[in-house]
Amino acid sequence: MVIRRTGKRPVLHLQGLGLLNQSLIGVHAVHLDDEEIDLLARNEVGIVHSPESNMKLASGMARVTDLVNKGIVIGLGTDGCASNNNLDLFKEMTLQPSSTK
């Protein structure tokens, strides 16, 4: 885990390395806090949301609404075969977490 090695959350570590910029595309982004979302937005970092993979891995869901509200560009992804059974982007578009009412 990045925090144990560096003492920093992942986005802050990437900032310290000078990697936060419009060329960076983050994937999953399921454990971001408000400060990290602000940093991503200020640095024009894009995010790929992979909902089926996140659910299969039980890693959580990205705060997509908060990211969009901050002006962050969101893409849709499937991740890879190990965490997605069909790699079907059209299925990803219709996927709804069971906790959504």
N, CA and C atoms as a LAMMPS dump frame, in Angstrom:
ITEM: TIMESTEP
0
ITEM: NUMBER OF ATOMS
303
ITEM: BOX BOUNDS ff ff ff
-5.0000000000000000e+02 5.0000000000000000e+02
-5.0000000000000000e+02 5.0000000000000000e+02
-5.0000000000000000e+02 5.0000000000000000e+02
ITEM: ATOMS id mol type element x y z
1 1 1 N 0.843 -1.181 0
2 1 2 C 0 0 0
3 1 3 C 0.889 1.245 0
4 2 1 N 0.519 2.206 -0.817
5 2 2 C 1.308 3.433 -0.961
6 2 3 C 1.431 4.181 0.354
7 3 1 N 0.387 4.229 1.137
8 3 2 C 0.406 4.999 2.381
9 3 3 C 1.462 4.45 3.34
10 4 1 N 1.565 3.133 3.432
11 4 2 C 2.567 2.537 4.336
12 4 3 C 3.987 2.863 3.887
13 5 1 N 4.22 2.874 2.58
14 5 2 C 5.577 3.127 2.075
15 5 3 C 5.958 4.596 2.081
16 6 1 N 4.986 5.484 1.791
17 6 2 C 5.318 6.901 1.596
18 6 3 C 4.761 7.816 2.671
19 7 1 N 3.77 7.345 3.424
20 7 2 C 3.098 8.204 4.388
21 7 3 C 2.081 9.127 3.736
22 8 1 N 1.844 8.939 2.445
23 8 2 C 0.906 9.789 1.698
24 8 3 C -0.152 8.93 1.023
25 9 1 N -1.333 9.529 0.863
26 9 2 C -2.371 8.881 0.068
27 9 3 C -1.906 8.855 -1.396
28 10 1 N -2.414 7.921 -2.213
29 10 2 C -1.911 7.755 -3.579
30 10 3 C -1.902 9.019 -4.445
31 11 1 N -2.963 9.8 -4.417
32 11 2 C -3.011 11.003 -5.265
33 11 3 C -1.962 12.016 -4.809
34 12 1 N -1.776 12.15 -3.507
35 12 2 C -0.749 13.063 -3.001
36 12 3 C 0.651 12.567 -3.371
37 13 1 N 0.84 11.265 -3.364
38 13 2 C 2.118 10.704 -3.783
39 13 3 C 2.374 10.998 -5.262
40 14 1 N 1.364 10.808 -6.098
41 14 2 C 1.503 11.116 -7.529
42 14 3 C 1.804 12.599 -7.745
43 15 1 N 1.178 13.453 -6.938
44 15 2 C 1.455 14.89 -7.031
45 15 3 C 2.924 15.165 -6.695
46 16 1 N 3.424 14.538 -5.647
47 16 2 C 4.81 14.723 -5.251
48 16 3 C 5.799 14.264 -6.312
49 17 1 N 5.384 13.3 -7.113
50 17 2 C 6.225 12.808 -8.205
51 17 3 C 6.083 13.646 -9.47
52 18 1 N 5.16 14.629 -9.434
53 18 2 C 4.945 15.482 -10.601
54 18 3 C 4.152 14.815 -11.709
55 19 1 N 3.342 13.823 -11.363
56 19 2 C 2.614 13.066 -12.375
57 19 3 C 1.167 13.495 -12.575
58 20 1 N 0.658 14.385 -11.725
59 20 2 C -0.731 14.822 -11.893
60 20 3 C -0.796 15.864 -13.003
61 21 1 N -1.342 15.465 -14.13
62 21 2 C -1.531 16.383 -15.256
63 21 3 C -2.562 15.795 -16.206
64 22 1 N -2.87 16.53 -17.259
65 22 2 C -3.932 16.106 -18.175
66 22 3 C -3.584 14.853 -18.971
67 23 1 N -2.346 14.387 -18.902
68 23 2 C -1.957 13.148 -19.583
69 23 3 C -2.23 11.908 -18.735
70 24 1 N -2.499 12.114 -17.453
71 24 2 C -2.736 10.98 -16.555
72 24 3 C -4.199 10.565 -16.598
73 25 1 N -4.418 9.266 -16.711
74 25 2 C -5.762 8.705 -16.626
75 25 3 C -5.752 7.702 -15.483
76 26 1 N -6.493 8.018 -14.43
77 26 2 C -6.598 7.123 -13.284
78 26 3 C -7.725 6.127 -13.505
79 27 1 N -7.564 4.936 -12.961
80 27 2 C -8.583 3.894 -13.112
81 27 3 C -9.113 3.518 -11.733
82 28 1 N -10.386 3.261 -11.669
83 28 2 C -11.12 2.849 -10.469
84 28 3 C -11.439 4.044 -9.567
85 29 1 N -10.467 4.652 -8.935
86 29 2 C -10.677 5.853 -8.112
87 29 3 C -11.78 5.664 -7.072
88 30 1 N -11.758 4.534 -6.393
89 30 2 C -12.845 4.217 -5.466
90 30 3 C -12.637 4.71 -4.047
91 31 1 N -11.444 5.153 -3.712
92 31 2 C -11.182 5.557 -2.326
93 31 3 C -10.663 6.997 -2.232
94 32 1 N -11.166 7.876 -3.068
95 32 2 C -10.713 9.267 -3.07
96 32 3 C -11.409 10.071 -1.983
97 33 1 N -10.659 10.965 -1.349
98 33 2 C -11.28 11.911 -0.427
99 33 3 C -11.477 13.245 -1.165
100 34 1 N -12.079 14.202 -0.502
101 34 2 C -12.381 15.487 -1.143
102 34 3 C -11.123 16.202 -1.629
103 35 1 N -10.056 16.168 -0.837
104 35 2 C -8.811 16.832 -1.223
105 35 3 C -8.236 16.217 -2.502
106 36 1 N -8.298 14.899 -2.599
107 36 2 C -7.788 14.222 -3.788
108 36 3 C -8.629 14.552 -5.021
109 37 1 N -9.925 14.598 -4.85
110 37 2 C -10.792 14.955 -5.975
111 37 3 C -10.473 16.365 -6.449
112 38 1 N -10.282 17.291 -5.523
113 38 2 C -9.914 18.659 -5.891
114 38 3 C -8.583 18.693 -6.651
115 39 1 N -7.597 17.934 -6.179
116 39 2 C -6.292 17.875 -6.852
117 39 3 C -6.42 17.315 -8.268
118 40 1 N -7.197 16.262 -8.416
119 40 2 C -7.399 15.684 -9.743
120 40 3 C -8.059 16.696 -10.678
121 41 1 N -9.05 17.395 -10.169
122 41 2 C -9.749 18.39 -10.988
123 41 3 C -8.819 19.541 -11.383
124 42 1 N -8.071 20.071 -10.439
125 42 2 C -7.157 21.19 -10.735
126 42 3 C -6.093 20.808 -11.754
127 43 1 N -5.72 19.543 -11.744
128 43 2 C -4.664 19.079 -12.641
129 43 3 C -5.199 18.398 -13.901
130 44 1 N -6.51 18.46 -14.089
131 44 2 C -7.18 17.939 -15.291
132 44 3 C -6.888 16.462 -15.556
133 45 1 N -6.843 15.683 -14.474
134 45 2 C -6.646 14.238 -14.59
135 45 3 C -7.977 13.594 -14.956
136 46 1 N -7.974 12.649 -15.881
137 46 2 C -9.171 11.894 -16.234
138 46 3 C -9.271 10.633 -15.402
139 47 1 N -10.475 10.1 -15.303
140 47 2 C -10.722 8.878 -14.535
141 47 3 C -11.514 7.902 -15.394
142 48 1 N -11.143 6.629 -15.333
143 48 2 C -11.926 5.564 -15.97
144 48 3 C -12.656 4.806 -14.866
145 49 1 N -13.962 4.788 -14.987
146 49 2 C -14.828 4.105 -14.025
147 49 3 C -15.115 2.701 -14.554
148 50 1 N -14.86 1.688 -13.738
149 50 2 C -15.073 0.287 -14.126
150 50 3 C -16.002 -0.387 -13.115
151 51 1 N -17.323 -0.132 -13.222
152 51 2 C -18.236 -0.564 -12.161
153 51 3 C -18.322 -2.072 -11.944
154 52 1 N -18.382 -2.876 -13.011
155 52 2 C -18.508 -4.332 -12.799
156 52 3 C -17.265 -4.887 -12.112
157 53 1 N -16.116 -4.436 -12.539
158 53 2 C -14.87 -4.863 -11.914
159 53 3 C -14.847 -4.471 -10.441
160 54 1 N -15.23 -3.235 -10.144
161 54 2 C -15.245 -2.771 -8.753
162 54 3 C -16.178 -3.619 -7.896
163 55 1 N -17.332 -3.985 -8.449
164 55 2 C -18.273 -4.802 -7.683
165 55 3 C -17.751 -6.221 -7.51
166 56 1 N -17.174 -6.789 -8.579
167 56 2 C -16.657 -8.161 -8.489
168 56 3 C -15.52 -8.244 -7.475
169 57 1 N -14.685 -7.216 -7.43
170 57 2 C -13.571 -7.191 -6.486
171 57 3 C -13.977 -6.685 -5.103
172 58 1 N -15.215 -6.226 -4.973
173 58 2 C -15.727 -5.652 -3.721
174 58 3 C -14.83 -4.528 -3.22
175 59 1 N -14.371 -3.703 -4.161
176 59 2 C -13.45 -2.616 -3.803
177 59 3 C -14.154 -1.284 -3.568
178 60 1 N -15.446 -1.224 -3.845
179 60 2 C -16.192 0.012 -3.661
180 60 3 C -16.555 0.637 -4.991
181 61 1 N -17.219 1.767 -4.938
182 61 2 C -17.645 2.462 -6.149
183 61 3 C -17.054 3.87 -6.147
184 62 1 N -16.667 4.322 -7.31
185 62 2 C -16.151 5.68 -7.455
186 62 3 C -17.26 6.691 -7.17
187 63 1 N -16.869 7.849 -6.688
188 63 2 C -17.814 8.94 -6.414
189 63 3 C -18.03 9.713 -7.723
190 64 1 N -18.653 9.047 -8.686
191 64 2 C -18.775 9.578 -10.049
192 64 3 C -19.46 10.934 -10.062
193 65 1 N -20.537 11.088 -9.336
194 65 2 C -21.25 12.368 -9.325
195 65 3 C -20.35 13.485 -8.814
196 66 1 N -19.616 13.228 -7.738
197 66 2 C -18.702 14.239 -7.194
198 66 3 C -17.595 14.572 -8.189
199 67 1 N -17.064 13.555 -8.867
200 67 2 C -16.01 13.775 -9.855
201 67 3 C -16.524 14.631 -11.015
202 68 1 N -17.688 14.294 -11.523
203 68 2 C -18.283 15.054 -12.631
204 68 3 C -18.584 16.48 -12.201
205 69 1 N -19.112 16.652 -10.994
206 69 2 C -19.419 17.992 -10.494
207 69 3 C -18.181 18.878 -10.374
208 70 1 N -17.022 18.255 -10.211
209 70 2 C -15.752 19.005 -10.145
210 70 3 C -15.151 19.213 -11.53
211 71 1 N -15.828 18.71 -12.57
212 71 2 C -15.346 18.907 -13.938
213 71 3 C -14.368 17.857 -14.419
214 72 1 N -14.252 16.765 -13.699
215 72 2 C -13.343 15.695 -14.097
216 72 3 C -13.994 14.867 -15.197
217 73 1 N -13.239 14.612 -16.245
218 73 2 C -13.734 13.8 -17.353
219 73 3 C -13.701 12.337 -16.931
220 74 1 N -14.841 11.653 -17.114
221 74 2 C -14.967 10.253 -16.722
222 74 3 C -15.146 9.4 -17.963
223 75 1 N -14.35 8.344 -18.047
224 75 2 C -14.523 7.344 -19.092
225 75 3 C -15.102 6.087 -18.471
226 76 1 N -15.551 5.199 -19.314
227 76 2 C -16.116 3.944 -18.837
228 76 3 C -15.203 2.813 -19.279
229 77 1 N -14.884 1.906 -18.361
230 77 2 C -14.004 0.799 -18.689
231 77 3 C -14.516 -0.516 -18.15
232 78 1 N -13.852 -1.582 -18.56
233 78 2 C -14.224 -2.922 -18.104
234 78 3 C -13.149 -3.552 -17.25
235 79 1 N -11.973 -2.94 -17.168
236 79 2 C -10.798 -3.505 -16.517
237 79 3 C -10.355 -4.702 -17.342
238 80 1 N -10.024 -5.82 -16.728
239 80 2 C -9.516 -6.966 -17.48
240 80 3 C -10.286 -8.23 -17.187
241 81 1 N -9.902 -9.301 -17.847
242 81 2 C -10.602 -10.585 -17.728
243 81 3 C -10.644 -11.129 -16.305
244 82 1 N -9.654 -10.814 -15.502
245 82 2 C -9.615 -11.34 -14.135
246 82 3 C -10.698 -10.755 -13.252
247 83 1 N -11.221 -9.592 -13.622
248 83 2 C -12.231 -8.959 -12.763
249 83 3 C -13.477 -8.536 -13.533
250 84 1 N -13.671 -9.092 -14.72
251 84 2 C -14.861 -8.786 -15.51
252 84 3 C -15.102 -9.975 -16.427
253 85 1 N -16.279 -10.557 -16.347
254 85 2 C -16.537 -11.803 -17.073
255 85 3 C -16.769 -11.643 -18.567
256 86 1 N -17.103 -10.42 -19.038
257 86 2 C -17.466 -10.316 -20.451
258 86 3 C -16.818 -9.155 -21.207
259 87 1 N -16.203 -8.216 -20.518
260 87 2 C -15.546 -7.057 -21.155
261 87 3 C -16.489 -6.318 -22.109
262 88 1 N -17.753 -6.252 -21.756
263 88 2 C -18.784 -5.65 -22.601
264 88 3 C -19.118 -4.232 -22.106
265 89 1 N -18.686 -3.214 -22.859
266 89 2 C -18.949 -1.824 -22.449
267 89 3 C -20.436 -1.501 -22.424
268 90 1 N -21.215 -2.126 -23.313
269 90 2 C -22.65 -1.858 -23.312
270 90 3 C -23.303 -2.374 -22.033
271 91 1 N -22.833 -3.514 -21.522
272 91 2 C -23.345 -4.012 -20.245
273 91 3 C -22.948 -3.068 -19.111
274 92 1 N -21.721 -2.527 -19.175
275 92 2 C -21.266 -1.575 -18.151
276 92 3 C -22.2 -0.367 -18.088
277 93 1 N -22.693 0.06 -19.243
278 93 2 C -23.57 1.249 -19.291
279 93 3 C -24.887 1.02 -18.579
280 94 1 N -25.335 -0.22 -18.496
281 94 2 C -26.64 -0.499 -17.879
282 94 3 C -26.515 -1.054 -16.471
283 95 1 N -25.291 -1.263 -16.021
284 95 2 C -25.053 -1.873 -14.716
285 95 3 C -25.505 -0.96 -13.588
286 96 1 N -26.216 -1.536 -12.643
287 96 2 C -26.651 -0.783 -11.467
288 96 3 C -26.268 -1.578 -10.231
289 97 1 N -25.527 -0.965 -9.318
290 97 2 C -25.169 -1.677 -8.081
291 97 3 C -26.415 -2.076 -7.311
292 98 1 N -26.369 -3.196 -6.621
293 98 2 C -27.536 -3.679 -5.879
294 98 3 C -27.915 -2.746 -4.752
295 99 1 N -26.993 -1.887 -4.291
296 99 2 C -27.308 -0.969 -3.202
297 99 3 C -28.056 0.272 -3.695
298 100 1 N -28.147 0.458 -5.024
299 100 2 C -28.864 1.619 -5.566
300 100 3 C -30.349 1.366 -5.518
301 101 1 N -31.083 2.355 -5.052
302 101 2 C -32.549 2.202 -4.971
303 101 3 C -33.219 3.093 -5.971
